[in-house]
Amino acid sequence: MYVRQLKLGPMENFVYLLGAEGAHETAVVDPAWDFAAALRAAEEDGRAITHALISHHHFDHVNGLPDVLARGGIRVYAHKLDVPKIAPEMQKEIEGLSAGDDVEVGPLRVSVLHTPGHTPGSTCWHAGGGLFAGDTVFVNACGRCDLAGGDPEQMFHSLKRVAELPEEVKLYPGHDYGDVPVSSIGRERANNPYFQKLASLTDFVSWRMRPRK
Ligand SMILES: [Zn+2]
């Protein structure tokens, strides 16, 4: 699988390009901050952005969507529960998906792992040996559940599902918040304090919702 990680914007966001090795078709995960940079990166690698996959509706993950739509010819996907939170004039351009749906990016199949908790429609995009986790799982952390639409009980169940993936699956987080830019399910199971709390729903919820400095 082809994967390229770009760090863009003032909030340490990671934007990803992915597709089948040697193919032309390429998806951008979370087009934000500098879509021109993503286009240039794809072109450097002899590829073209044909799909955009949204992890969730927060502005720091979707603020490049106007540029994506202006370019034309790029199909945009998000979980149907987060589509209504995206600017109304863009909603009709987005295909709303559900848990288990797939997107074919050329020969690469990318699946929706619906992981609510940070937002109702938060999605981890699962392709090949990689999980593009948005703001659901970070290196050594997980997404906040105290923002509008957040739910720590849903996050508990979402992290449990992520933890069941094979340990060798690579974790590609939505922000550069950890000690490494790319991790794996096995590394997070071993090191991520939120994965350590998955034995008890009540412990997880109280710890996730502990007062922040
Ligand atoms: Zn977010």
Residues whose N, C-alpha, C, O or C-beta is under 5 A from the ligand:
A	BS01	ZN	H58 D135
